């Protein structure tokens, strides 16, 4: 049985393609985009756990933190 890990990240309107491509290169599949609670958009991703995904997950978390800081810095928090 496949097990999954999930990630959410804000999408910056002016940089949407780059953000989506970055997560895709790390093995994340876009599941859904929804309006954020404070405006803007939030992307939901998933990918199978195990194998090479474990090392990339840590890099992904760091990138998510950077994206969240950029999102907050633009007054969207």
C-alpha atoms as a printed R data frame, in Angstrom:
   type eleno elety resid chain resno      x      y       z
1  ATOM     1    CA   UNK     A     1  0.000  0.000   0.000
2  ATOM     2    CA   UNK     A     2  1.291  3.460  -0.891
3  ATOM     3    CA   UNK     A     3  1.678  5.912   1.961
4  ATOM     4    CA   UNK     A     4  1.771  9.653   1.337
5  ATOM     5    CA   UNK     A     5  3.256 12.777   2.829
6  ATOM     6    CA   UNK     A     6  1.630 16.165   2.348
7  ATOM     7    CA   UNK     A     7  2.747 19.771   2.073
8  ATOM     8    CA   UNK     A     8  0.945 23.102   1.958
9  ATOM     9    CA   UNK     A     9  2.520 26.338   0.797
10 ATOM    10    CA   UNK     A    10  1.308 29.817  -0.150
11 ATOM    11    CA   UNK     A    11  1.362 30.677  -3.847
12 ATOM    12    CA   UNK     A    12  2.648 34.099  -4.755
13 ATOM    13    CA   UNK     A    13  0.613 35.293  -7.716
14 ATOM    14    CA   UNK     A    14  3.589 36.864  -9.490
15 ATOM    15    CA   UNK     A    15  5.686 33.671  -9.106
16 ATOM    16    CA   UNK     A    16  3.165 30.816  -9.319
17 ATOM    17    CA   UNK     A    17  4.813 28.817 -12.131
18 ATOM    18    CA   UNK     A    18  8.247 28.919 -10.491
19 ATOM    19    CA   UNK     A    19  6.835 27.783  -7.150
20 ATOM    20    CA   UNK     A    20  4.867 24.914  -8.721
21 ATOM    21    CA   UNK     A    21  7.846 23.842 -10.866
22 ATOM    22    CA   UNK     A    22 10.141 23.882  -7.826
23 ATOM    23    CA   UNK     A    23  7.883 21.527  -5.852
24 ATOM    24    CA   UNK     A    24  7.332 19.328  -8.918
25 ATOM    25    CA   UNK     A    25 11.101 18.873  -9.352
26 ATOM    26    CA   UNK     A    26 11.230 17.625  -5.758
27 ATOM    27    CA   UNK     A    27  8.613 14.969  -6.488
28 ATOM    28    CA   UNK     A    28  5.545 16.786  -5.138
29 ATOM    29    CA   UNK     A    29  2.269 16.452  -7.054
30 ATOM    30    CA   UNK     A    30 -0.171 19.367  -6.914
31 ATOM    31    CA   UNK     A    31 -3.477 18.171  -5.482
32 ATOM    32    CA   UNK     A    32 -5.453 21.371  -5.038
33 ATOM    33    CA   UNK     A    33 -5.246 25.156  -4.854
34 ATOM    34    CA   UNK     A    34 -7.629 26.934  -2.495
35 ATOM    35    CA   UNK     A    35 -8.102 30.504  -1.228
36 ATOM    36    CA   UNK     A    36 -6.036 31.160   1.891
37 ATOM    37    CA   UNK     A    37 -7.641 32.202   5.188
38 ATOM    38    CA   UNK     A    38 -6.093 35.666   4.916
39 ATOM    39    CA   UNK     A    39 -6.419 35.993   1.138
40 ATOM    40    CA   UNK     A    40 -4.064 34.762  -1.533
41 ATOM    41    CA   UNK     A    41 -3.832 31.133  -2.578
42 ATOM    42    CA   UNK     A    42 -2.583 27.993  -0.817
43 ATOM    43    CA   UNK     A    43 -1.341 24.939  -2.730
44 ATOM    44    CA   UNK     A    44 -1.702 21.392  -1.411
45 ATOM    45    CA   UNK     A    45  0.821 18.797  -2.591
46 ATOM    46    CA   UNK     A    46  1.405 15.086  -1.998
47 ATOM    47    CA   UNK     A    47  4.101 12.524  -2.787
48 ATOM    48    CA   UNK     A    48  4.776  8.915  -1.825
49 ATOM    49    CA   UNK     A    49  6.869  8.424   1.316
50 ATOM    50    CA   UNK     A    50 10.045  6.381   1.523
51 ATOM    51    CA   UNK     A    51 13.059  5.988  -0.746
52 ATOM    52    CA   UNK     A    52 14.642  9.212  -1.999
53 ATOM    53    CA   UNK     A    53 11.659 11.259  -0.861
54 ATOM    54    CA   UNK     A    54 12.927 11.331   2.725
55 ATOM    55    CA   UNK     A    55 16.008 13.433   1.931
56 ATOM    56    CA   UNK     A    56 14.105 15.765  -0.352
57 ATOM    57    CA   UNK     A    57 11.406 16.240   2.284
58 ATOM    58    CA   UNK     A    58 13.823 18.091   4.553
59 ATOM    59    CA   UNK     A    59 14.852 20.396   1.700
60 ATOM    60    CA   UNK     A    60 11.181 20.917   0.899
61 ATOM    61    CA   UNK     A    61 10.407 21.992   4.440
62 ATOM    62    CA   UNK     A    62 13.147 24.609   4.296
63 ATOM    63    CA   UNK     A    63 11.823 25.915   0.988
64 ATOM    64    CA   UNK     A    64  8.312 26.029   2.439
65 ATOM    65    CA   UNK     A    65  9.552 28.126   5.342
66 ATOM    66    CA   UNK     A    66 11.228 30.577   2.950
67 ATOM    67    CA   UNK     A    67  8.073 30.819   0.822
68 ATOM    68    CA   UNK     A    68  5.952 31.419   3.914
69 ATOM    69    CA   UNK     A    69  8.269 34.213   5.070
70 ATOM    70    CA   UNK     A    70  8.098 35.850   1.643
71 ATOM    71    CA   UNK     A    71  4.316 35.551   1.668
72 ATOM    72    CA   UNK     A    72  4.094 37.120   5.141
73 ATOM    73    CA   UNK     A    73  6.571 39.828   4.179
74 ATOM    74    CA   UNK     A    74  4.194 41.035   1.474
75 ATOM    75    CA   UNK     A    75  1.487 41.756   4.045
76 ATOM    76    CA   UNK     A    76 -0.565 38.635   3.379
77 ATOM    77    CA   UNK     A    77 -0.163 37.044   6.806
